[in-house]
């Protein structure tokens, strides 16, 4: 008789654990997974002053918060917690650098779901001006000479220049 009671108690415990696991899984399944990252996953030539954003489908109207993980490591560290909008501004980034990021969605009931890791690469720096005309140190240059040089931007963006000209070395 005591063995039968122990078996019944064990079965009840297993049923309770299974029910808790099912309810927990269903709660997490109801949380939306972040999608449509901006900048897009794998994007290149991204400006260094970019705001990250993502789409979220919140059909049940729960209050959602977001933790953003961001950095140059494929396993990015936590950068910001408990954001209430689906966007994050990481500040000015470095040129020609690959960044990784992900969003973790949380609701007020304690459910959590982790989004995928996305990555993007910022614009590379333009090339330094080169091939000056007249060449550096040239002598007997006409007084009505036109100064010229070469430079390019890897992303094809238009470049502007500040020209400093005078008789002093600085």
N, C-alpha and C positions, 0 to 999 in steps of 0.2 A: 504494500500500500504506500509506504514512504517513497519507494522508488518511482511509483506511478506519479506521485505528487511532484517529485523532483523533475521528472520528464515533462510533465505539463508546464511547470514553471519555466523550464528551459525553452520549451516551444513558445511560450508566451513572450519570453525575453527576445527570442529570435524574431518573432513577428513584429514586436515593437521596434527593434533595430531596423528591420527591413522597411517598415512604414516610414520611419524617420529618414532613412536614406532616400526613399522614393520622393517624399515631400521636399527634401533638400535639393535633390536633382531637378525636380520640377520647378522649384523656385528659381534656381540658376538658369534653367532653360528659358524662363520667361524674360530674363534680362536680355536686352538687345546687345549684339556684338557691334562694336564700332566698325564703320566701313567708309568707303570713299574718302581716303585721306587726301588732304591738300597741304603741301604738294603731294602729287601722286607717288605711289610706291615706285622707286627706281628712277624718279625724275632727276635730270641733270640740268645744270645751268640755272639753278634756283638762286634768286637774289639773296644777299646776306641779311637783309631785313625782311624776313618772311614770318607770317603768322600761321601757325599750324591749326588745321581744323579737320573735323571729321563729321560724318553723318551718323545719326542715331535714330532708331525707330522706337519711339516710346509710346506704344499703343495703349498701355494701361494707365498712363498718366502719373506713374510713380515719380517721386522726387529722385532724380539721379544725380550723382556726383562723379567726378572723374579724377583719377590720379594719372599724371603724365610722366612717363619715363623717357628721358632724352639724353643723348650724348653721342660720342664718337665710337663707342664700343658696341658690337652687335648685341650685347646684353646690357642695354642702357640703364643707368641709375635713375632713381626717383628724382624728378625735377620739381614737381608741384603736386600738392594734394588737395582734394576736395573742391575742385573747380565746379562751378554750377553751369557753365556754358561750354559748348563743344568746340572750344578753341583755346589756344595757348600761344603766348608770345615769348619765344626763347631769348629775345634780345638780339643784338647784332652778332652774327656768326662769322666764322673765318672763311676766307676765300678758298676755293678748291678743296673743300673738306666734305667727306661723307658723314652724314649724321643718321642715327638710328633712333626710332621712337615707337612707343606703344601707349595705348590707353587702357586703363582698367576702370570698368564701370561698376559702381556700387549703388545700391538702393537703400532706402531708410529701414528696410527689414533685415539688413545685414547680408544680403545676397551680393556676390561679387563674380564678375566674369572678366577675363583678361582677353584683350584683343591681340591681333597678330603684331609682329614687329615689322615696321615699315622703314624704308631708308630713302634718302635723297642726297644729291651732291650739289654743293653751292657753285656758283660761277668761279672760274679761275681768274686770277688777276690778269689784266691786260699785259702785253709784253712791254718791256721798258723801251723807250724811244731809242732807235739805233740808226745807222747809216746817215749821219748828219751831212748836210751840204750847206755851206762849205765844210770840209772835214775839220776836225778839231786840230788847232794849231796852224791852220792854213795862213799863208802870208800873201801879200799883194792881192787882196780880195777887193773887187770893185766896190765903190761906196753905195751903189744901188742894187746890191745882191738880194736875192730872195732866199730866206732860210727855209730849209725843208728837212724832214726826217721820216722814218718809217716806224710804225707801231701797229699792233693789231689786238683785237679782243677775241679770245677763243669762242665766246658765245655769239660773236658777230654783232655785238651791241655797238652803237656809234660811240666814238671817243671824242672828248673835248680836251683841249690843252691849255695850260697856262704857260706863256712864254716870258722868260725873264731875260732882259737884254741890257747891256751897258758896258762901260769900260772897266769897271771893277771886277775882280775875280769872283766875287760873291753876288 
